[in-house]
Amino acid sequence: MNPETTLKTLKVRIKDKHAPLLRQWAFECNQIWNEANAITAEYSYMPIPEVGWMRFNFSAFDLAKSQAIFAKSRGFSIHSQTVQEVTEAHAKARKQFKKDKLRWRVSGGSRRALGWVPFKSGAAVWKNGQVRYNKHFFKVWDSYSLSQFAFRSGSFTEDSRGRWYFNVVVQVPVIEMSGRGEIGIDLGLKKVATCSNGLKLESKQFYRNAEQQLGIAQRANKKKRVKAIHARLKNRRANHLHQFTTKIVRENSLIVVGNVSSSKLVKTKMAKSVLDAGWFMLKTQLDAKSKRSMYSIQ
């Protein structure tokens, strides 16, 4: 990769008319995942004569042939590269969590996994003003002028409201910022962030302020309304943090953030306030923007 460029993931929404096809592909991806799960769970330990039980570590390569045969026998229409990508994601997750059996991907009911259709670099292209993948064209709300990018790997993903998105990694130029300042950031609840230069990010308490509205919708069993409220809160919180992180990255070449574990604090009585503060989102935004501007977060 050119040192003057970096990688960035772009996310655009897909037109709703494509949802049925994507849901079918997501179902097939779930079946591929579950087949890999069944194999690794059943055959990880096998009896060997005169030796006893031995443990086998299945890699994605070990499962590749059987997964391809399984997909063909079921008449799946997903791309062969997607079968490989799902199998590789399963192997990576097993290694990360040090387990032979992961959670099953459920395709229906209240525990249904959100749709996910991954693809490898070069499988998706921009053609005739649409995304072309697996011999199908998908219309999207093109807010990034996707025609100017060469697509790498990515995925189609579904949110809790059933809306589908096209996520793709692209190569973008590195932006050199003029700011040369150095700043430290302390994270908190009343003040989401307090900077060493006196700048503060106030807590808007998006969730707290919408609790009554959410309660009314939940008691009325209006599931779509509840999901819409949660989505709006997430977008407002993200926008609030984006304005702050953009300013910080533009003005500083060194950014140091306090080491606060939100994953531990969400298990306490402060859980609502911690989640509402959005510390993880703030640090993620700072990290991504710093990498694109030739600097890194510490």
VOGU-3710 file (C-alpha; in Angstrom, 3 decimals, decimal comma):
1> mnpettlktl> 0,000/0,000/0,000  1,264/3,477/-0,849  2,582/5,239/2,321  0,593/8,309/1,312  -2,671/6,364/1,403  -4,594/4,499/4,045  -7,565/2,146/4,210  -11,051/3,276/5,133  -14,381/1,472/5,356  -17,275/3,166/3,599
11> kvrikdkhap> -20,876/2,356/4,514  -23,871/3,158/2,311  -27,485/2,099/2,584  -28,969/-0,298/0,038  -32,424/0,229/-1,444  -35,060/-1,760/0,434  -36,204/-3,697/-2,659  -33,016/-5,799/-2,442  -33,729/-6,969/1,127  -35,403/-10,334/0,215
21> llrqwafecn> -32,379/-11,500/-1,802  -29,925/-10,366/0,864  -31,942/-12,099/3,587  -31,760/-15,336/1,586  -27,994/-14,990/1,249  -27,713/-14,197/4,966  -29,634/-17,408/5,741  -27,177/-19,377/3,596  -24,208/-17,725/5,347  -25,699/-18,773/8,687
31> qiwneanait> -25,942/-22,361/7,465  -22,294/-22,314/6,357  -21,266/-20,956/9,765  -23,320/-23,547/11,630  -21,933/-26,384/9,498  -18,389/-25,297/10,379  -19,462/-25,068/14,012  -20,860/-28,601/13,981  -17,694/-30,051/12,432  -15,260/-28,352/14,804
41> aeysympipe> -17,394/-29,186/17,852  -17,754/-32,889/16,970  -14,304/-33,720/15,644  -11,996/-31,521/17,724  -11,267/-34,510/19,976  -10,855/-37,938/18,354  -9,646/-41,318/19,712  -6,323/-42,506/18,315  -5,379/-46,205/18,803  -2,664/-46,728/21,447
51> vgwmrfnfsa> -2,537/-42,998/22,044  -5,899/-41,989/23,404  -7,903/-38,864/22,744  -6,119/-36,207/20,719  -7,154/-32,644/19,958  -7,293/-31,389/16,371  -7,188/-27,709/15,451  -9,294/-27,152/12,339  -8,179/-24,262/10,150  -10,284/-22,588/7,477
61> fdlaksqaif> -8,171/-24,432/4,898  -9,047/-27,792/6,482  -12,756/-27,031/6,186  -12,686/-25,374/2,758  -13,452/-28,467/0,659  -16,226/-29,831/2,897  -17,832/-26,384/3,121  -17,859/-26,017/-0,660  -19,463/-29,463/-1,033  -22,037/-28,613/1,648
71> aksrgfsihs> -23,006/-25,340/-0,073  -23,321/-27,062/-3,461  -25,409/-29,943/-2,068  -27,874/-27,463/-0,547  -28,167/-25,487/-3,777  -26,966/-22,248/-2,183  -26,710/-19,222/-4,444  -24,074/-17,318/-2,471  -20,696/-16,672/-4,077  -17,998/-19,299/-3,493
81> qtvqevteah> -15,762/-16,582/-2,047  -18,452/-15,808/0,526  -18,399/-19,453/1,621  -14,639/-19,139/2,109  -14,972/-15,822/3,930  -17,575/-17,168/6,386  -15,400/-20,216/7,084  -12,355/-18,016/7,648  -14,324/-15,726/9,981  -15,407/-18,796/11,980
91> akarkqfkkd> -11,802/-20,016/12,261  -10,603/-16,567/13,324  -13,316/-16,336/16,010  -12,459/-19,808/17,356  -8,828/-18,786/17,666  -9,713/-15,482/19,296  -12,052/-16,962/21,912  -10,111/-20,247/22,222  -13,223/-22,364/21,677  -14,040/-25,279/19,390
101> klrwrvsggs> -17,722/-24,408/19,359  -19,095/-20,894/18,959  -22,642/-19,575/19,147  -24,992/-20,804/16,439  -26,187/-18,179/13,993  -29,987/-18,265/14,292  -32,016/-17,258/11,236  -35,427/-16,770/12,856  -37,235/-15,913/16,055  -36,378/-13,439/18,783
111> rralgwvpfk> -32,739/-14,567/18,870  -32,240/-14,099/15,138  -28,742/-13,003/14,143  -28,621/-9,838/12,039  -27,913/-10,499/8,387  -24,283/-10,689/7,287  -22,883/-11,520/3,844  -19,082/-11,042/3,623  -17,059/-10,972/0,415  -13,400/-10,930/-0,606
121> sgaavwkngq> -11,440/-8,246/-2,407  -12,537/-7,819/-6,014  -15,827/-9,715/-5,643  -17,887/-6,510/-5,652  -17,463/-3,752/-8,256  -19,121/-0,470/-9,183  -20,837/-0,725/-12,557  -23,527/1,376/-14,274  -24,106/3,419/-11,124  -24,756/0,336/-8,985
131> vrynkhffkv> -22,906/-2,226/-6,895  -22,474/-5,470/-8,824  -21,928/-8,616/-6,780  -22,583/-12,289/-7,511  -24,271/-11,450/-10,845  -26,740/-9,071/-9,171  -26,941/-5,282/-9,157  -27,746/-3,316/-5,996  -28,902/0,273/-5,939  -27,530/2,317/-3,052
141> wdsyslsqfa> -27,680/5,845/-1,679  -24,239/6,805/-2,973  -23,065/9,470/-0,523  -19,341/8,861/-1,216  -19,198/8,860/-5,042  -18,193/5,194/-5,011  -17,174/5,250/-8,670  -13,863/6,869/-7,704  -12,791/3,923/-5,513  -11,480/0,430/-6,196
151> frsgsfteds> -13,362/-1,950/-3,908  -11,451/-4,307/-1,639  -13,065/-6,732/0,836  -16,310/-5,916/2,625  -19,775/-7,144/3,517  -23,508/-6,623/3,285  -24,972/-6,122/6,767  -28,427/-5,707/8,251  -29,394/-3,466/11,154  -32,063/-4,088/13,803
161> rgrwyfnvvv> -34,717/-2,360/11,669  -34,152/-4,668/8,699  -32,275/-2,096/6,648  -29,311/-3,313/4,626  -25,944/-1,625/4,131  -23,002/-2,112/1,789  -19,676/-1,883/3,643  -16,475/-1,846/1,641  -12,809/-1,162/2,350  -11,208/1,354/-0,006
171> qvpviemsgr> -7,870/3,106/-0,314  -7,971/6,841/0,388  -5,258/9,525/0,496  -3,762/10,451/3,849  -4,672/13,981/4,922  -1,879/15,884/6,638  -3,347/18,119/9,317  -1,859/21,536/10,107  -2,361/21,182/13,861  0,766/20,486/15,913
181> geigidlglk> -0,669/20,556/19,413  -0,507/17,871/22,081  -3,532/17,019/24,198  -4,616/14,655/26,952  -8,228/13,556/27,399  -9,877/12,319/30,600  -13,155/10,425/30,223  -16,080/10,902/32,595  -19,854/10,729/32,941  -21,016/14,296/33,646
191> kvatcsnglk> -18,366/15,516/31,219  -17,849/12,840/28,588  -14,371/14,206/27,898  -12,243/16,832/29,631  -9,159/17,933/27,713  -5,892/19,254/29,060  -6,405/22,504/27,135  -9,711/23,171/28,905  -12,004/21,938/26,143  -14,922/19,857/27,463
201> leskqfyrna> -17,500/17,593/25,855  -20,759/17,816/27,751  -22,921/14,750/28,273  -26,193/15,157/26,362  -27,713/12,098/28,111  -29,456/11,009/24,940  -30,746/7,748/26,414  -31,798/9,242/29,739  -33,829/11,937/28,006  -35,607/9,377/25,823
211> eqqlgiaqra> -36,386/6,823/28,560  -39,983/7,973/29,002  -40,610/7,880/25,257  -39,056/4,427/25,062  -41,113/3,178/27,998  -44,368/4,251/26,351  -43,444/2,480/23,108  -42,332/-0,674/24,923  -45,519/-0,910/27,021  -47,565/-0,484/23,846
221> nkkkrvkaih> -45,504/-3,326/22,296  -44,549/-1,111/19,344  -41,352/-2,919/18,405  -40,680/-0,917/15,241  -41,068/2,325/17,161  -38,629/1,131/19,848  -36,027/0,213/17,230  -36,480/3,579/15,505  -35,921/5,458/18,771  -32,766/3,483/19,531
231> arlknrranh> -31,448/4,131/16,010  -32,118/7,865/16,359  -30,311/7,962/19,714  -27,311/6,175/18,240  -27,135/8,614/15,308  -27,426/11,678/17,551  -24,712/10,382/19,882  -22,413/9,584/16,961  -22,914/13,047/15,450  -22,227/14,697/18,826
241> lhqfttkivr> -18,957/12,778/19,146  -17,965/13,317/15,497  -17,971/17,091/15,906  -15,723/16,829/18,956  -13,264/14,235/17,592  -12,861/16,046/14,270  -11,854/19,237/16,085  -9,388/17,350/18,297  -7,669/15,583/15,393  -7,427/18,734/13,284
251> enslivvgnv> -5,694/20,717/16,016  -3,372/18,103/17,545  -0,609/15,777/16,415  -0,421/13,878/19,722  -3,584/12,665/21,454  -3,483/10,726/24,722  -6,725/9,259/26,112  -7,227/8,049/29,685  -7,422/4,278/30,106  -10,999/3,749/31,321
261> sssklvktkm> -12,574/0,305/30,871  -16,195/0,758/29,816  -16,616/-3,047/29,565  -16,044/-3,323/33,323  -18,112/-0,305/34,309  -21,183/-1,490/32,372  -21,440/-4,301/34,931  -21,977/-1,773/37,730  -24,872/0,511/38,700  -23,427/3,126/36,360
271> aksvldagwf> -24,162/0,991/33,283  -26,758/3,319/31,701  -24,594/6,397/32,126  -21,493/4,618/30,809  -23,273/3,370/27,685  -24,889/6,778/27,161  -21,491/8,493/27,313  -20,201/6,530/24,306  -16,561/6,233/25,385  -15,852/3,329/23,053
281> mlktqldaks> -17,326/5,217/20,092  -15,280/8,302/20,972  -12,006/6,356/21,115  -12,845/4,510/17,899  -13,498/7,789/16,059  -10,270/9,337/17,342  -8,274/6,295/16,303  -9,762/6,124/12,792  -9,412/9,844/12,119  -5,875/9,951/13,505
291> krsmysiq> -4,747/7,121/11,243  -6,159/8,862/8,216  -4,361/12,099/9,126  -0,916/10,513/9,598  -1,128/10,537/13,402  -2,076/7,868/15,900  -3,887/7,855/19,201  -2,153/6,728/22,397
//
